[in-house]
Amino acid sequence: MKKSRTLLTALLSMLLVVPAACAGTANEASSPPTSGKAQSTVFMDMLRLIPATENTTQVAYVQDFSRLPQEQRQFPPPSPTPTGYPIMQNNRFWNLAHYDPNEWQNNMGFNQQDVAQEAFAYRIVPMDMYEVMKGSFDKAKIESALKSDPINDDLQTVSYSGIDYFSAGEDGMNIRRRSNIRNLGQGLRLAVLEDTVLTATFTRSMQDLIDVYQKKTKSLADLDTYRQLADGMARLDAMAAIFSSESQAQSKYVERFKDIIEDPGQDAGSSLRRNLAQQVQRNVLLQPYQAFAVGIGQDTKGYYMAVALVHADESAAKANLDVLEKQIRASNLAEGKSWSDLITSMETMQDGKLVLAKVYGQSAAFHWKAFDLTAFGDPLLMYKG
């Protein structure tokens, strides 16, 4: 039990560390501005390339890298971005702990600088991911780079449903294939389709990606709740977001963390467990909603966390609009800090079945990545039930 508790505490520490909060707690009630259709198209285009499955609806990410230099030139942050805490989610595909752009160019034929947007979601487990990128890619260069890497000694071109893709390695892991690029020795499946790259580690995953690319199966963009969320993130002018229709019911969190609730620990190293147990059991104000998206944006006031909640009807949305800010400000992080201390200001609005919010404050904004239930799942937006 003690070893398990130590491991969980370490996990919570890694997931919940946020940079120092900005000063001030002034509240503002103005409405978020409506952006043009361009960003909505980005979210929809990327969600259209991810298959709609039980697992992908738990968590899917869309990140618009092309926005970063533009936003940071237009709205310089008030303080440097904290080292080691990037704005975008650390996608396992890039293995950023050992990322070398030159190595990627030499062995893969492209690197992050060639990517404008990406979307990713788990098919079954973190190692088995759907990964989709849009950007500037040279198929001949990628093929040459893959052939030059000795790890790909069994590289072949495979055809599925009329689309060719590169394949190296078997499904699963092979220790002899470990590298800075494929740190678990996982297989490679990669298709280059003009400005789009589809990639996966399992053959079945690549086939799923091709099926959805050819519109043979349903994508996340075909789900009405996700279309609404994409529109909401565009209205909030987010540059990256996590999308999920996984239940945020309090009963689910209580069940998930029941071991922590039953034995939070009393030693000094168990403070994270005790704080989490308290937050999971706290009184919540939000009523049930259907799906949510949480992302990050930047404007003249600084960084903000973008929140969108989709409801069954407008009356349910109105009820949650009235309590969303109060619930957020009354909540704590698992590390014990109050959300109110992280927030410089907050804006909320309702648009039909959508409730939208901008939560300003650099620390609050950078916390957008903590809502992935497959990793941890911050209970901030937990609802009654």
C-alpha positions as CSV (number, residue, x, y, z in Angstrom):
1,M,0.0,0.0,0.0
2,K,2.8,2.4,0.9
3,K,4.6,1.8,-2.4
4,S,1.3,2.3,-4.3
5,R,0.6,5.5,-2.4
6,T,4.1,6.8,-3.2
7,L,3.7,6.1,-6.9
8,L,0.3,7.8,-7.0
9,T,1.7,10.8,-5.2
10,A,4.5,11.1,-7.7
11,L,2.0,10.9,-10.6
12,L,-0.2,13.6,-9.1
13,S,2.9,15.8,-8.6
14,M,3.9,15.5,-12.2
15,L,0.5,16.2,-13.5
16,L,-0.6,19.0,-11.3
17,V,2.5,21.3,-11.1
18,V,1.6,24.7,-12.5
19,P,3.6,27.9,-12.8
20,A,3.4,30.6,-10.2
21,A,0.1,32.5,-10.2
22,C,-0.4,35.9,-11.6
23,A,-1.4,38.6,-9.1
24,G,-5.0,39.8,-8.6
25,T,-8.4,38.3,-8.4
26,A,-10.6,40.9,-10.0
27,N,-13.7,39.5,-11.7
28,E,-15.1,40.7,-15.0
29,A,-18.4,39.7,-16.5
30,S,-18.0,40.8,-20.1
31,S,-18.7,38.2,-22.9
32,P,-15.9,36.4,-24.8
33,P,-15.5,37.8,-28.3
34,T,-16.8,35.8,-31.3
35,S,-14.0,34.8,-33.6
36,G,-14.3,34.2,-37.3
37,K,-15.0,30.8,-39.0
38,A,-11.3,30.1,-39.6
39,Q,-10.5,28.6,-36.2
40,S,-13.8,26.6,-36.1
41,T,-12.7,25.1,-39.4
42,V,-9.4,24.1,-37.9
43,F,-11.0,22.2,-35.0
44,M,-13.6,20.6,-37.3
45,D,-11.0,19.6,-39.9
46,M,-8.9,17.9,-37.4
47,L,-11.7,16.2,-35.5
48,R,-12.9,15.0,-38.9
49,L,-9.8,12.8,-39.1
50,I,-10.2,11.1,-35.7
51,P,-12.5,8.0,-35.6
52,A,-15.4,8.3,-33.2
53,T,-15.1,5.4,-30.8
54,E,-15.7,4.7,-27.1
55,N,-12.1,5.5,-26.4
56,T,-11.6,8.6,-28.6
57,T,-14.7,10.2,-27.0
58,Q,-13.0,9.9,-23.6
59,V,-10.2,12.3,-24.8
60,A,-9.1,13.8,-28.0
61,Y,-6.7,16.7,-28.5
62,V,-6.5,19.3,-31.3
63,Q,-3.5,21.7,-31.3
64,D,-2.9,24.5,-33.7
65,F,0.9,25.1,-33.7
66,S,0.5,27.8,-36.4
67,R,-1.1,30.1,-33.9
68,L,1.8,30.1,-31.5
69,P,4.2,32.6,-33.2
70,Q,1.3,34.7,-34.3
71,E,-0.2,35.0,-30.9
72,Q,3.1,35.5,-29.1
73,R,4.0,38.3,-31.5
74,Q,0.6,40.0,-31.1
75,F,0.2,39.4,-27.4
76,P,3.6,39.1,-25.7
77,P,3.1,37.3,-22.4
78,P,3.6,39.4,-19.2
79,S,6.3,37.0,-18.1
80,P,8.3,34.3,-19.9
81,T,6.6,31.0,-20.4
82,P,7.8,28.7,-17.5
83,T,10.6,26.4,-18.5
84,G,9.5,22.8,-18.9
85,Y,5.8,23.7,-19.0
86,P,5.0,24.1,-22.7
87,I,1.8,25.7,-23.8
88,M,0.8,22.7,-25.9
89,Q,0.3,19.1,-24.6
90,N,3.3,16.9,-24.6
91,N,2.2,14.4,-27.2
92,R,3.8,11.0,-26.7
93,F,4.4,10.8,-30.5
94,W,7.1,13.4,-30.3
95,N,8.9,12.0,-27.2
96,L,9.8,15.6,-26.2
97,A,12.2,14.5,-23.5
98,H,14.6,13.4,-26.2
99,Y,13.3,15.4,-29.1
100,D,16.0,16.6,-31.6
101,P,14.6,18.4,-34.7
102,N,17.7,17.4,-36.7
103,E,17.3,13.7,-35.8
104,W,13.7,13.8,-36.8
105,Q,14.6,15.3,-40.2
106,N,17.2,12.7,-40.8
107,N,15.2,9.7,-39.7
108,M,11.6,10.7,-40.3
109,G,11.9,13.3,-43.0
110,F,10.0,16.0,-41.0
111,N,9.8,17.5,-37.5
112,Q,7.5,19.7,-35.4
113,Q,8.4,22.8,-37.4
114,D,6.7,21.2,-40.4
115,V,3.4,20.7,-38.5
116,A,0.7,23.4,-38.6
117,Q,-2.0,21.4,-36.7
118,E,-2.2,18.1,-35.0
119,A,-4.9,15.9,-33.5
120,F,-4.4,12.8,-31.4
121,A,-6.4,10.3,-29.4
122,Y,-5.9,6.9,-27.9
123,R,-7.4,3.9,-29.7
124,I,-7.0,1.6,-26.7
125,V,-4.0,2.5,-24.6
126,P,-1.5,5.5,-24.7
127,M,1.0,3.5,-26.8
128,D,-1.8,2.8,-29.4
129,M,-2.7,6.2,-30.6
130,Y,-4.3,7.9,-33.6
131,E,-2.1,10.7,-34.7
132,V,-3.0,13.1,-37.5
133,M,-1.0,16.1,-38.7
134,K,-1.5,18.9,-41.3
135,G,1.4,20.9,-42.5
136,S,4.2,20.8,-45.1
137,F,5.4,17.3,-45.9
138,D,7.5,15.8,-48.7
139,K,6.6,12.2,-49.3
140,A,9.8,11.4,-51.2
141,K,11.9,13.0,-48.4
142,I,10.1,11.0,-45.8
143,E,10.5,7.7,-47.6
144,S,14.2,8.4,-48.1
145,A,14.7,9.2,-44.4
146,L,12.8,6.1,-43.2
147,K,14.8,3.9,-45.5
148,S,18.1,5.4,-44.2
149,D,17.2,4.6,-40.5
150,P,18.7,1.1,-39.7
151,I,15.9,0.5,-37.2
152,N,13.5,0.3,-40.2
153,D,15.2,-2.8,-41.7
154,D,11.9,-4.3,-42.5
155,L,10.3,-1.1,-44.0
156,Q,7.7,-1.8,-46.6
157,T,4.9,0.0,-48.4
158,V,1.5,-1.4,-47.6
159,S,-1.7,-0.7,-49.4
160,Y,-5.1,-0.5,-47.7
161,S,-8.3,0.6,-49.4
162,G,-6.4,2.2,-52.2
163,I,-4.0,4.2,-50.0
164,D,-0.3,3.3,-49.5
165,Y,1.4,3.8,-46.2
166,F,4.9,3.0,-44.8
167,S,5.1,0.2,-42.3
168,A,8.0,-0.9,-40.1
169,G,8.0,-3.2,-37.1
170,E,5.3,-5.4,-35.7
171,D,2.3,-4.4,-33.6
172,G,3.3,-3.7,-30.0
173,M,6.9,-3.1,-28.7
174,N,10.3,-4.5,-29.6
175,I,13.1,-3.5,-27.4
176,R,15.7,-3.6,-30.2
177,R,13.8,-0.9,-32.0
178,R,14.0,1.6,-29.2
179,S,15.3,5.0,-30.2
180,N,14.9,8.7,-29.3
181,I,12.0,8.8,-31.7
182,R,10.3,5.6,-30.8
183,N,11.3,5.3,-27.2
184,L,9.2,2.2,-26.5
185,G,10.3,0.3,-29.6
186,Q,6.9,0.6,-31.0
187,G,6.0,-0.1,-34.7
188,L,5.5,2.6,-37.3
189,R,2.6,3.0,-39.7
190,L,2.6,6.3,-41.6
191,A,0.7,7.6,-44.6
192,V,1.6,10.9,-46.4
193,L,-1.5,12.3,-48.2
194,E,-0.4,15.7,-49.6
195,D,-0.6,18.1,-46.6
196,T,-1.8,15.4,-44.2
197,V,0.1,12.7,-42.4
198,L,-1.7,9.8,-40.7
199,T,0.3,7.8,-38.3
200,A,-0.2,5.0,-35.8
201,T,1.7,2.2,-34.1
202,F,-0.7,-0.6,-34.8
203,T,-2.0,-1.8,-38.2
204,R,-5.6,-1.8,-37.1
205,S,-5.2,1.8,-36.0
206,M,-3.8,2.9,-39.4
207,Q,-6.7,1.1,-41.1
208,D,-9.1,3.0,-38.9
209,L,-7.5,6.3,-39.8
210,I,-7.7,5.5,-43.5
211,D,-11.4,4.5,-43.2
212,V,-12.3,7.8,-41.5
213,Y,-10.1,9.8,-44.0
214,Q,-12.2,8.2,-46.8
215,K,-15.4,9.0,-44.8
216,K,-16.3,5.3,-44.6
217,T,-16.7,5.5,-40.8
218,K,-17.9,8.1,-38.4
219,S,-15.5,10.7,-37.1
220,L,-15.6,12.9,-34.0
221,A,-16.7,15.8,-36.2
222,D,-19.9,13.8,-37.1
223,L,-21.0,14.0,-33.5
224,D,-23.3,17.0,-32.8
225,T,-21.8,17.6,-29.3
226,Y,-18.3,17.8,-30.8
227,R,-19.5,20.2,-33.6
228,Q,-20.9,22.4,-30.8
229,L,-17.7,22.2,-28.8
230,A,-15.5,23.0,-31.9
231,D,-17.7,26.1,-32.4
232,G,-17.4,27.0,-28.8
233,M,-13.6,26.7,-28.8
234,A,-13.5,28.9,-31.9
235,R,-15.7,31.5,-30.3
236,L,-13.3,31.5,-27.4
237,D,-10.4,31.8,-29.9
238,A,-8.5,28.8,-28.4
239,M,-5.4,27.6,-30.1
240,A,-5.5,24.1,-28.5
241,A,-8.1,22.1,-26.7
242,I,-9.0,18.7,-25.2
243,F,-12.5,17.3,-26.2
244,S,-14.4,14.8,-24.1
245,S,-17.9,13.4,-23.6
246,E,-16.7,11.3,-20.7
247,S,-19.0,11.7,-17.7
248,Q,-17.9,14.3,-15.1
249,A,-20.4,13.0,-12.6
250,Q,-19.3,13.2,-9.0
251,S,-20.2,9.5,-8.4
252,K,-17.7,8.5,-11.2
253,Y,-14.9,10.4,-9.5
254,V,-15.8,9.0,-6.1
255,E,-15.6,5.5,-7.6
256,R,-12.4,6.1,-9.5
257,F,-10.6,7.5,-6.5
258,K,-12.3,5.4,-3.8
259,D,-8.9,3.9,-2.7
260,I,-7.6,7.4,-2.0
261,I,-10.9,8.4,-0.3
262,E,-10.7,5.3,2.0
263,D,-7.0,5.7,2.7
264,P,-5.8,9.3,2.0
265,G,-2.8,8.8,4.3
266,Q,-1.6,10.9,7.2
267,D,2.1,11.4,6.5
268,A,3.5,14.6,5.0
269,G,4.0,13.0,1.6
270,S,0.2,12.2,1.4
271,S,-1.0,15.8,1.2
272,L,-1.8,15.4,-2.5
273,R,-4.0,12.4,-1.7
274,R,-5.8,14.1,1.1
275,N,-6.4,17.3,-1.0
276,L,-7.7,15.2,-3.9
277,A,-10.0,13.2,-1.6
278,Q,-11.5,16.5,-0.3
279,Q,-12.0,17.9,-3.8
280,V,-13.7,14.7,-5.1
281,Q,-16.1,14.8,-2.1
282,R,-16.7,18.6,-2.0
283,N,-20.2,20.1,-2.6
284,V,-20.5,20.8,-6.4
285,L,-23.0,23.2,-8.0
286,L,-22.9,22.2,-11.7
287,Q,-25.7,20.1,-13.0
288,P,-25.2,17.4,-15.6
289,Y,-24.0,18.3,-19.1
290,Q,-23.2,16.2,-22.2
291,A,-19.7,17.0,-23.2
292,F,-16.9,19.5,-22.5
293,A,-13.8,21.0,-24.1
294,V,-11.0,22.8,-22.2
295,G,-8.3,24.7,-24.0
296,I,-5.9,27.6,-24.0
297,G,-5.9,31.0,-25.7
298,Q,-4.2,34.4,-25.5
299,D,-5.3,38.0,-26.0
300,T,-4.5,41.5,-24.9
301,K,-5.3,40.5,-21.2
302,G,-2.9,37.5,-21.3
303,Y,-3.3,33.7,-21.3
304,Y,-6.6,32.2,-20.4
305,M,-8.1,28.7,-20.0
306,A,-11.1,28.3,-22.4
307,V,-14.0,26.2,-21.2
308,A,-17.0,25.0,-23.2
309,L,-19.8,22.9,-21.8
310,V,-22.6,21.3,-24.1
311,H,-26.0,20.8,-22.5
312,A,-29.1,18.9,-23.4
313,D,-31.2,22.1,-23.6
314,E,-30.9,25.8,-23.1
315,S,-32.5,25.8,-19.6
316,A,-29.8,23.4,-18.4
317,A,-27.1,25.6,-19.9
318,K,-28.6,28.7,-18.1
319,A,-28.6,26.9,-14.8
320,N,-24.9,26.1,-15.1
321,L,-24.0,29.5,-16.4
322,D,-25.2,30.9,-13.1
323,V,-23.0,28.7,-11.0
324,L,-19.9,27.9,-13.2
325,E,-17.7,30.8,-11.9
326,K,-18.7,30.2,-8.3
327,Q,-17.8,26.5,-8.5
328,I,-14.4,27.2,-10.2
329,R,-13.5,29.9,-7.6
330,A,-14.5,27.7,-4.7
331,S,-12.4,24.7,-5.9
332,N,-8.8,23.8,-5.1
333,L,-6.1,22.0,-7.0
334,A,-5.0,18.6,-5.6
335,E,-1.7,20.3,-4.5
336,G,-3.8,22.5,-2.2
337,K,-3.8,25.9,-4.1
338,S,-7.1,27.7,-4.5
339,W,-8.3,28.3,-8.0
340,S,-9.2,31.8,-6.9
341,D,-5.5,32.5,-6.3
342,L,-4.7,31.5,-9.9
343,I,-7.4,33.6,-11.6
344,T,-6.9,37.2,-12.5
345,S,-10.4,37.6,-14.0
346,M,-13.1,35.5,-15.6
347,E,-15.7,35.9,-18.4
348,T,-18.7,33.7,-19.0
349,M,-21.5,33.6,-21.5
350,Q,-24.3,31.3,-22.8
351,D,-24.9,30.6,-26.5
352,G,-27.9,28.3,-26.8
353,K,-26.9,24.9,-25.3
354,L,-23.3,26.1,-24.8
355,V,-21.8,27.6,-21.7
356,L,-18.5,29.3,-22.5
357,A,-15.8,30.8,-20.2
358,K,-12.5,32.4,-20.3
359,V,-10.5,31.9,-17.1
360,Y,-7.6,34.4,-17.1
361,G,-4.3,33.9,-15.3
362,Q,-1.2,32.2,-16.6
363,S,-1.3,29.4,-14.1
364,A,-5.0,28.8,-14.7
365,A,-4.5,28.8,-18.4
366,F,-1.6,26.4,-18.4
367,H,-3.7,24.0,-16.3
368,W,-5.9,23.2,-19.4
369,K,-4.0,19.9,-19.9
370,A,-5.0,18.4,-16.6
371,F,-8.5,17.4,-17.7
372,D,-7.5,14.1,-19.4
373,L,-9.4,11.4,-17.6
374,T,-7.1,8.7,-19.1
375,A,-4.2,10.3,-17.2
376,F,-5.7,11.9,-14.1
377,G,-8.7,14.2,-14.7
378,D,-9.0,17.3,-12.6
379,P,-12.4,17.3,-10.9
380,L,-12.9,21.1,-11.3
381,L,-15.8,20.7,-13.7
382,M,-17.4,17.8,-11.8
383,Y,-21.2,17.9,-11.7
384,K,-23.9,16.5,-9.4
385,G,-24.9,12.9,-9.9
